[in-house]
Amino acid sequence: MDKRIIANIKTLGIDMIHEAESGHPGIVLGAAPILYTLFSRHMCINKDDASWMNRDRFILSAGHGSALLYATFYMAGLGYSLEDLKCFRQINAKTAGHPEYGVSPFVEATTGPLGQGIAMATGMALGGKILGERYQTSDNTKLFDYYVYVLCGDGDLMEGISAEAMSFAGTHQLDNLIVLYDSNQISLDGKTHTTFTENVLQRCAACNWHTIEVDGEDIDAIDLAIQEAKTVNKPTIIQCNTTIGKGSFLEGKNTVHGKPLSIEDIANIKQLHSILDEPFYVDFEAKQTFTDIIYKRSLHKYQKFTDIYHQFILENPEREIELTSFMHNQEISIDEIDFSFPTEEESTRVSNGKVMNEIAKMSPFFLGGSADLSSSTMTYLKDMGDISCHSYLGKNIWFGVREHAMGAILNGLALTNFKVFGSTFLVFSDYLRPAIRLSALMHLSIFYIFTHDSIEVGEDGPTHEPIEQLASLRAIPNTLVFRPCDTREIIGSWKYALKKKCPSIFALSRGNVPLLSSSDIDKVSLGAYVVRKEKQNLSGTIVASGTEVSKAIKVAEMLERENNLFFRVVSMPCLNIFKNMSKSYQQEVLGDTTIFVMEAGSSCGLEGISTSTKTLLTIDTFGRSGKKQDVMKALAFTEEQLKRRILDVYGVKHEK
Amino acid sequence: MDKRIIANIKTLGIDMIHEAESGHPGIVLGAAPILYTLFSRHMCINKDDASWMNRDRFILSAGHGSALLYATFYMAGLGYSLEDLKCFRQINAKTAGHPEYGVSPFVEATTGPLGQGIAMATGMALGGKILGERYQTSDNTKLFDYYVYVLCGDGDLMEGISAEAMSFAGTHQLDNLIVLYDSNQISLDGKTHTTFTENVLQRCAACNWHTIEVDGEDIDAIDLAIQEAKTVNKPTIIQCNTTIGKGSFLEGKNTVHGKPLSIEDIANIKQLHSILDEPFYVDFEAKQTFTDIIYKRSLHKYQKFTDIYHQFILENPEREIELTSFMHNQEISIDEIDFSFPTEEESTRVSNGKVMNEIAKMSPFFLGGSADLSSSTMTYLKDMGDISCHSYLGKNIWFGVREHAMGAILNGLALTNFKVFGSTFLVFSDYLRPAIRLSALMHLSIFYIFTHDSIEVGEDGPTHEPIEQLASLRAIPNTLVFRPCDTREIIGSWKYALKKKCPSIFALSRGNVPLLSSSDIDKVSLGAYVVRKEKQNLSGTIVASGTEVSKAIKVAEMLERENNLFFRVVSMPCLNIFKNMSKSYQQEVLGDTTIFVMEAGSSCGLEGISTSTKTLLTIDTFGRSGKKQDVMKALAFTEEQLKRRILDVYGVKHEK
């Protein structure tokens, strides 16, 4: 029966690809036995409750194997109809080209960009360890004890992000993480020996992983390996030696990787597996058997979870609300927090650290860490402990200098209902963009804290001074970039961000800023608002964000005092929000006048607000190394220079 | 004397940091013996000819150790004065906050963003292997036989990019690459054991590296290790066990990493090393000794190189021009190439592949590869061989699924005067942004070929469909993004790009486009130009790029035929160039009318051209999975829909 089920998964997969005229048959034929073994012998997942919190997670890191995944789900009775398979890769289908979280049922994470899956799985496994330690009954029975399984290919392991995540997983002893490595030594461009000759298992062992090697066709061996993995206190990688496109005329060749097979080849494969040569043939007996096996095992675990849950609540009635809110992935509301405000100038990174500490005190699920910069980004949660292999009870994660894995691990934790943040310098946001993009695509509410947000970094020079980062982050769809000017706007940004199903980026300053008398917590939700009204006859408006807001006010004061020009200053903590406000609100805020935009970064994305290129007080060249004031001067960004740049515009107008 | 020199390097380094009130003393005190050993016993570098092509390269991957580097250079007589040291981290100083290529003499690459240095060094080492095999005299003496040395820290090795590069270096047997690993088990946030417990040497061994472990204070041991490294046919990593901030009161603590030391501590360290306690004290005898050692050894090698060079030219007079042009890093001119043009519609990725093959035939130094997507990006150079450990004579590099390392390796090759390209899908440009940023910062002429440049990718879905990538790449300072519409514009883009000291990005289509009768090779240099004139009374202008140009022309034809509206179409192959053209040229091209911008990507950066947000025919949401036409329709991007969106604008106007 095992063989019949595997054969049917394979033929359905290649039929889907044939029908779609698009897809990746190589992995379907090569890795079907691995996926079948995992699902038939290990996965605990409830077909009637896809979001059951203690379900095992399966991540197809090799996301191009989506046909294999959907075919397996179909045969396992997990949320897919034959019609769904027939619509593979068609618009509006559940069976999206690559597995899409929120679109494709039972898909735990959107995958496709290689390496991300392993790293997100690492986050889910870490989440499992945290939950396991947090929620135990009096007899030390864990409420949460799920496993996270990954199927990955050579491509995943070549990506640096997987090396980062695996090193992290090894250090953190994530023994609930089991990676099945589909080792077929073929990638899109050919044999991997041309470029990938490392000893993967040895590399993993060096990173404190348990390693096992098996024949990828031998389901008993795979089963035993998974069993063994569950007995060790390390993450495990099981290298399954497979043949890409097994059974196809193109078996073992890179040409079988990413194109539909010929009709003759499909017929050949079906004959090989004694499957009737008709499109989408289903062996319903096989399907029922597979479905039943999983259901029966899972139901047992599901009921056990329910029992433990009730026992836990009985023993800890005061924690029921917490647990329920977690399982329902409820938003954090910070309306009740009585935040304090600084009495002296301080940097927004420092102010933000204080705000975050208050939020963390209120929500047990608000946690995160830094890519080895917490002493600079100020995101450490004081007196709330660290998360390490010695104890997962804390709230501070030490990601190491691994920005990219940090982003993906945050994705994994958010997919496990944690409210998470990660921090680094704004300029290094470039290192984790692919992970942020996935946060956005999956509608995950994640908080990226990026400090040292402009050339005011000074001495560290251009490699550490962001220029294009604000613009390029704002350009990511479904992403909010906040650049608050003081504590009030920081609080407002958090209030807004915590309610949104999207990643929120906080760009924060290294240098001190004053608490403005006119800043407003609630008006952050408008994207931009007036922080300084013109005294009379509006001469112009300066739109600014972050550190530049207080600077703009000073410039406006100079212009009034020295030049009798009356400027309005608009603080724009979030361009993304402001752009989506009504035209009338935008006009009301900006005024019917010359509009300047002052931001210590790229003009890209700000032209829509600025009256012309001349009124863009921005920086489109790289920064410099030197004292903050000298760098500002070199880039024409001191208050005096900014004032002159504004006056120049009026000078030109005057001459007309 | 060794000790005296090392001591003086250390005290100068901490004096610099004290004077600058900024910098990283930890590595100065911890790694000075390593750097001293390397420079005094191995480096061949000519103080009078910094760009000597056969010099050994040293890359400070841990770029924050710049004070150590400059102090060493000063003591070694390499291009720095005491005054330079006193201006450390000040504006316009040679002694920039992090080592800057082109600013700081003898600095081979800009470093600071961790991990990049190792990967760039990998590129330089690969360059060395290519040169070594290409240029040999009749008795097999290599003209180029330099070594590439790297000093890296824990942070570098945590970054995924270093794992990618090291796996590549191992596979390619870059035995001229020697990494000195300053292993102090401390990073900015604390001890590395919280997050970095892997066995680095074992991991490297798994990647086909030779590994050695030494005491980082023992200069003879370090020397011997480097000698040993030179005897094996693999890259070598030498783990030098050090103590961060050695001799400081803060020795061994993370607090010594990144802040100036106290005056008391500086006095203490000077006393410890018997150095006079005065600022910037120099032991001139020590300085002279160090300078002489390096100079003497290097001069010998330098003269030998000159001899071999002459012998080579004598034996191969026909290759003198080639070699000279290479050593002078001369531009490639393609004016003489007689390119052919397609007679049928074809994708710009295919057209570009043909153009690149022609360029490659002409220049021996034009080479590159793909991150395992050459069969999709079409950048394979036919009949020009592969670069592998078996032979470095070819021109195609197999980077593997390692976009980030690819970018950095390209940087390393470009720093070695090669004219290089790398390719992947546009959406995955996110994986290598930090490397592209360094290409731009270092003014390197590198060609990034990014194909599958829009939602027309279709079935692969949103993970594979770029939206924000064009905008975010255009926002990088000193970077050109070309999105040519056909073969003529591709040729024009190359003509322009090959002459510029900056990275050039080519965004190319998966789908077919026609060769336009009105497209123009030379007008690419204007950034944008008219490809379709309005028949009469200009109704509006559509600015488009790439695939959208022929689409815009069709829409314009429909509008003329069906609605009697007369549209001009402007092709804009390079927004970056167009933005810098004169206002009068811009106005001449765009016309005094309503200006639409049609681009299958983010509106960010295009608002400056478009008349209003309503005239932006762009896509600010993620793509979808489905057939190309269905995806286009879902995102309102079919020709019919685009026409209607344009008519809507006129309808609104009409109603006014």
Interface residues (C-beta under 8 A of the other chain):
Chain A: A20 S22 G23 G63 R89 Q90 I91 N92 A93 A96 G97 H98 E100 T110 T111 G112 P113 L114 G115 D154 G155 D156 M158 E159 G160 I161 S162 A163 E164 S167 F168 G170 T171 S187 L188 D189 G190 T192 T194 T195 F196 T197 E198 N199 V200 Q202 R203 A205 A206 C207 N208 N254 S370 D372 L373 S374 S375 S376 D386 S388 W398 F399 G400 V401 R402 E403 H404 A405 V427 F428 D430 Y431 R433 P434 R437 L438 A440 L441 G458 E459 D460 G461 P462 T463 H464 I467 E468 A471 S472 R474 A475 I476 P477 N478 S602 S603 C604 G605 E607 G608 T613 D620 T621 F622 R624 S625 G626 K627 D630 V631 K633 A634
Chain B: A20 S22 G23 G63 R89 Q90 I91 N92 A93 A96 G97 H98 E100 T110 T111 G112 P113 L114 G115 D154 G155 D156 M158 E159 G160 I161 S162 A163 E164 S167 F168 G170 T171 S187 L188 D189 G190 T192 T194 T195 F196 T197 E198 N199 V200 Q202 R203 A205 A206 C207 N208 N254 S370 D372 L373 S374 S375 S376 D386 S388 W398 F399 G400 V401 R402 E403 H404 A405 V427 F428 D430 Y431 R433 P434 R437 L438 A440 L441 G458 E459 D460 G461 P462 T463 H464 I467 E468 A471 S472 R474 A475 I476 P477 N478 K579 S602 S603 C604 G605 E607 G608 T613 D620 T621 F622 R624 S625 G626 K627 D630 V631 K633 A634
